[in-house]
Amino acid sequence: MTNKACILSVAGPNLLRDEAALFAERKPWGVILMGRSCISKMQVSQLVEDIWNAVGREILIFIDQEGGRVARLKAPEWPLFPKGIVYGDLYDADPDKGLEAVWLGHRLIAHELAAMGIHADCAPVCDLPQPGAHDVIGDRAFGTDPDKVGALAKAALKGLEDGGVAGVIKHIPGHGRSMADSHLELPRVTAGSNELASDFAAFIHVKDAPMAMTAHIAYDHFDAGKAATVSHKMIQEVIRGRIGFDGLLMTDDLGMKALGGSLTDRANASIEAGCDVLLHCSGFLKEADAILAEMTEVAEAAPVLEGKALERAKNAEAASMRASAFDAEAGWEQFKALIPDIGVTHA
């Protein structure tokens, strides 16, 4: 395959002519759907089909569907799923039930996604929120113990994969100590290597995940003032080295204000630091022309996907093709028995 090393997005519920032309010319490796593009199951399925037709092959379609407050697919059209801490609390009461619930919850998410052609989910969250930190992570996390978070994240990834969806662990190497929201500014973490060991440990449990998303956070002990996304030292020494992650590494959204400079500057710095793929969502924009302009800039800056990055991309695609048989109706019954208070609505 010959694709650009980028994951782009679209401006609304329908693929616009200019977007289709961009995808046909630049051939992004993936496309991520934001809430602005998700109205109904039939509409999303058609949008996915149109994207595939424009690119010329069934590329990976991504979405952020964690459950809780980070869910691009909204009720009542789609089911509600719990936030991460709900699984963590159940695990504390009964580890076996916690692991069963998180696998089943993510298997049911995958059931919803795969039916529409979405085969990649930016989940699970593996961050360990610390007391006094910004609540940008907060209850999205499974908890604060790295072994518990690692076990739940591994089960979540398996649930997604069993449903034909590749997971993306985030935000490597850890967003839980952030005192600011990286959507708005660059958080700087001053903790030393020993303190950060627990943050890294959660990711070590899931280092074999097919994909990971970086944290736009500066870890001053390692590379002062430089976000991990654009830090060669953080990626090579910590993410690839100390954590041992060798899957596909994508940036968090290049449009977030934690990164300075133009989108081209951000893209170049991310690739030079060691990211495999650029992610751009245009989450701050509403006008289709402005979104297209940003997508075009990122697509032009993205290199061709080749070498080790291409190998990792193929492995990620393979992880989205391992669906096994599943009785969704029985799954919902069991899930509601394990977690009865999430207000589940489903067809």
BALODO-976128 format. One record per residue (C-alpha): x, y, z; residue number from 1. Coordinates in steps of 0.001 Angstrom, whole numbers, plus 500000, padded with zeros to 6 digits. Layout:
! residues N
((X Y Z) NUM);
...
! end
This chain:
! residues 347
((500000 500000 500000) 1);
((501120 503568 499341) 2);
((499593 505947 501844) 3);
((500568 509160 503551) 4);
((501522 508764 507219) 5);
((498528 510670 508498) 6);
((495057 510252 509942) 7);
((492816 513073 508759) 8);
((489209 514023 509507) 9);
((486123 515362 507750) 10);
((484034 518455 508409) 11);
((480574 516973 508775) 12);
((478219 514040 508255) 13);
((478764 513829 504496) 14);
((482006 513606 502537) 15);
((482408 516838 500623) 16);
((483660 516885 497047) 17);
((486878 518696 497969) 18);
((487507 516275 500833) 19);
((487048 513329 498478) 20);
((489527 514917 496062) 21);
((492077 515410 498849) 22);
((491722 511800 499991) 23);
((492018 510520 496420) 24);
((495194 512523 495834) 25);
((496963 512207 499187) 26);
((495633 508804 500319) 27);
((495807 509175 504116) 28);
((496482 505956 506017) 29);
((493412 506569 508172) 30);
((490501 508919 508854) 31);
((489091 509800 512281) 32);
((485433 510672 512749) 33);
((484546 513430 515199) 34);
((481147 514015 516773) 35);
((480295 516486 513994) 36);
((480287 513550 511564) 37);
((478127 511116 513539) 38);
((474339 511498 513345) 39);
((472933 508046 512618) 40);
((474147 504506 512015) 41);
((473059 504547 508386) 42);
((474676 507940 507778) 43);
((478000 506911 509373) 44);
((478060 503679 507363) 45);
((477571 505668 504163) 46);
((480254 508182 505136) 47);
((482728 505367 505771) 48);
((481888 503815 502392) 49);
((482396 507170 500667) 50);
((485775 507648 502358) 51);
((486882 504182 501273) 52);
((485798 504852 497715) 53);
((487688 508147 497642) 54);
((490937 506650 498941) 55);
((490606 503533 496825) 56);
((490811 500966 499614) 57);
((489267 500151 502994) 58);
((491562 502241 505162) 59);
((491222 502218 508946) 60);
((488471 504503 510234) 61);
((489146 505745 513771) 62);
((486915 507191 516473) 63);
((487199 508260 520129) 64);
((484709 505986 521852) 65);
((485963 505440 525389) 66);
((482617 505598 527169) 67);
((481644 508226 529701) 68);
((482329 511813 528634) 69);
((484542 510900 525688) 70);
((482124 509329 523216) 71);
((481602 510613 519691) 72);
((478610 508301 519239) 73);
((475785 509678 521374) 74);
((472585 508234 522816) 75);
((469849 507567 521887) 76);
((471176 506540 518464) 77);
((473995 504572 520109) 78);
((474342 502873 523487) 79);
((475859 504547 526512) 80);
((478988 502990 527967) 81);
((480590 503618 531361) 82);
((483541 505855 532105) 83);
((486787 504147 532998) 84);
((486534 504570 536753) 85);
((483338 502484 536817) 86);
((485321 499467 535659) 87);
((488038 500339 538146) 88);
((485605 500485 541054) 89);
((484102 497131 540087) 90);
((487608 495680 539859) 91);
((488311 496884 543404) 92);
((485224 495064 544653) 93);
((485779 491930 542552) 94);
((488753 491736 540153) 95);
((487250 488938 538083) 96);
((484013 490841 537541) 97);
((485934 494009 536747) 98);
((487953 492252 534058) 99);
((484871 490533 532646) 100);
((482978 493823 532520) 101);
((485741 495786 530808) 102);
((486248 493060 528204) 103);
((482507 492834 527599) 104);
((482014 496606 527498) 105);
((484693 496979 524856) 106);
((483471 493926 522947) 107);
((480068 495632 522774) 108);
((481659 498920 521679) 109);
((483443 496993 518932) 110);
((480134 495416 517904) 111);
((478683 498890 517362) 112);
((481748 500250 515565) 113);
((482508 497350 513248) 114);
((478910 497266 512001) 115);
((479550 500734 510498) 116);
((483019 499995 509140) 117);
((484885 501634 512029) 118);
((487742 499325 512949) 119);
((489973 501459 515204) 120);
((489113 502996 518578) 121);
((491267 505536 520429) 122);
((490939 503630 523703) 123);
((491710 502546 526360) 124);
((493088 505316 528573) 125);
((496107 504033 530495) 126);
((496903 507251 532364) 127);
((497157 507384 536169) 128);
((495514 510592 537460) 129);
((497302 512141 540422) 130);
((495766 514197 543261) 131);
((495507 517858 542301) 132);
((496067 517205 538600) 133);
((493847 518725 535915) 134);
((490653 516744 535400) 135);
((491227 516365 531639) 136);
((491878 512682 532494) 137);
((490085 512269 535825) 138);
((487314 509667 535714) 139);
((488273 508570 532204) 140);
((491019 506525 533864) 141);
((490554 503056 535340) 142);
((492354 504123 538512) 143);
((495704 505058 539965) 144);
((497390 501687 540493) 145);
((499526 500720 537481) 146);
((498966 496970 537820) 147);
((495200 497397 538035) 148);
((495106 499869 535142) 149);
((497344 497621 533068) 150);
((495163 494569 533675) 151);
((491962 496422 532799) 152);
((493538 498023 529726) 153);
((494749 494640 528468) 154);
((491225 493219 528833) 155);
((489752 496269 527083) 156);
((492133 495839 524144) 157);
((491186 492169 523898) 158);
((487488 493062 523880) 159);
((488012 495487 521014) 160);
((490189 493077 519051) 161);
((487705 490222 519510) 162);
((485167 492491 517835) 163);
((487364 493393 514876) 164);
((488568 496756 516231) 165);
((492193 497728 516886) 166);
((492737 499717 520065) 167);
((494953 502738 520663) 168);
((496449 503037 524143) 169);
((496786 506608 525387) 170);
((498361 508939 526287) 171);
((501832 507400 526306) 172);
((503987 507779 528411) 173);
((501330 509147 530816) 174);
((499013 512153 531094) 175);
((497910 511720 534706) 176);
((500246 514291 536283) 177);
((499261 517109 533966) 178);
((498307 520322 535779) 179);
((496862 521825 532588) 180);
((494722 520794 529636) 181);
((496979 520080 526647) 182);
((494149 521115 524336) 183);
((494831 524660 525557) 184);
((498496 524826 526637) 185);
((501636 522733 527118) 186);
((501574 521003 530518) 187);
((504965 520542 532147) 188);
((505575 517637 534517) 189);
((508471 518065 536911) 190);
((508394 514608 538529) 191);
((511622 512664 538476) 192);
((512385 509284 536988) 193);
((511460 507300 540099) 194);
((508090 509043 540471) 195);
((507289 508537 536801) 196);
((508072 504834 537020) 197);
((504491 504049 538063) 198);
((503069 506060 535137) 199);
((505279 504145 532735) 200);
((504458 500818 534405) 201);
((500808 500991 533370) 202);
((501885 501202 529728) 203);
((504444 498406 530119) 204);
((501525 496045 530803) 205);
((500101 496845 527349) 206);
((503325 497453 525428) 207);
((502189 494891 522840) 208);
((499153 497016 521866) 209);
((498883 497603 518116) 210);
((498852 501403 518449) 211);
((499552 504154 520949) 212);
((498824 507873 521046) 213);
((501381 510301 522455) 214);
((500894 512786 525265) 215);
((501413 516474 524416) 216);
((503204 516925 527731) 217);
((506737 518041 528572) 218);
((508531 515771 531043) 219);
((511169 518179 532246) 220);
((513337 515514 533904) 221);
((513954 513977 530471) 222);
((513573 516804 527943) 223);
((512660 520132 529538) 224);
((509979 522186 527840) 225);
((509498 519798 524923) 226);
((506259 517833 524451) 227);
((506797 514073 524251) 228);
((505206 514087 520800) 229);
((508102 516123 519401) 230);
((510840 514842 521706) 231);
((513237 512345 520163) 232);
((514567 511580 523624) 233);
((511137 510789 525089) 234);
((510106 508630 522162) 235);
((513346 506699 521734) 236);
((514537 506415 525333) 237);
((511236 506206 527213) 238);
((508416 505057 524908) 239);
((510447 502715 522689) 240);
((513163 501968 525248) 241);
((512024 501971 528864) 242);
((508371 501117 528189) 243);
((509239 498831 525285) 244);
((506349 499801 523025) 245);
((507091 498829 519416) 246);
((503663 499281 517832) 247);
((502466 502147 515667) 248);
((502952 505477 517436) 249);
((500586 508268 516430) 250);
((500551 511828 517628) 251);
((497706 513196 519663) 252);
((495771 515806 517664) 253);
((498254 518187 516027) 254);
((495725 521009 516416) 255);
((496013 521068 520204) 256);
((497557 524239 521566) 257);
((500230 522408 523562) 258);
((502285 522328 520360) 259);
((503653 525572 518970) 260);
((504352 526656 515417) 261);
((502435 525932 512226) 262);
((500816 522583 511488) 263);
((503672 521892 509092) 264);
((506195 522643 511837) 265);
((504344 520347 514232) 266);
((504109 517572 511658) 267);
((507791 517728 510763) 268);
((508892 517797 514398) 269);
((506671 514815 515266) 270);
((508018 512650 512455) 271);
((511611 513664 513171) 272);
((511137 512752 516833) 273);
((509986 509254 515899) 274);
((506195 509277 515544) 275);
((504984 506958 512801) 276);
((501727 508689 511908) 277);
((500283 512200 512268) 278);
((496772 512653 513681) 279);
((494797 515792 512911) 280);
((491179 516353 513913) 281);
((490538 520122 513526) 282);
((488558 519920 516727) 283);
((488665 523679 517272) 284);
((487159 524558 513881) 285);
((483600 524501 512526) 286);
((483863 525894 509000) 287);
((484354 523241 506335) 288);
((486781 525349 504273) 289);
((489004 525978 507283) 290);
((488989 522294 508235) 291);
((489882 521309 504667) 292);
((492752 523806 504615) 293);
((494214 522294 507791) 294);
((493783 518749 506508) 295);
((495510 519697 503275) 296);
((498460 521194 505143) 297);
((498932 518083 507285) 298);
((498536 515756 504297) 299);
((501194 517683 502390) 300);
((503571 517617 505353) 301);
((503100 513898 506034) 302);
((505712 511575 504560) 303);
((504847 508422 502636) 304);
((504279 505541 505020) 305);
((507270 503236 504554) 306);
((509890 501168 506330) 307);
((509326 500314 509994) 308);
((506338 502668 510182) 309);
((504665 500799 507332) 310);
((505353 497463 509018) 311);
((503726 498748 512209) 312);
((500773 500083 510214) 313);
((500221 496668 508627) 314);
((500337 495025 512053) 315);
((497732 497498 513315) 316);
((495487 496730 510367) 317);
((495877 493008 511053) 318);
((494730 493590 514644) 319);
((491446 494910 513258) 320);
((490745 491679 511372) 321);
((490487 489157 514195) 322);
((486793 489273 515044) 323);
((485265 486172 516607) 324);
((481630 485068 516877) 325);
((479582 486977 519448) 326);
((475994 486934 520692) 327);
((475355 490638 521232) 328);
((471966 490174 522856) 329);
((473360 487802 525454) 330);
((476334 490117 525856) 331);
((474092 493046 526715) 332);
((472208 490959 529273) 333);
((475435 490004 530997) 334);
((476833 493515 530807) 335);
((473743 495028 532421) 336);
((473946 492395 535157) 337);
((477541 493415 535885) 338);
((476958 497189 535569) 339);
((473234 497920 535965) 340);
((473368 501691 536450) 341);
((474746 503157 533217) 342);
((471430 503873 531514) 343);
((472159 501539 528618) 344);
((470007 502058 525557) 345);
((470363 499757 522592) 346);
((468295 498433 519724) 347);
! end
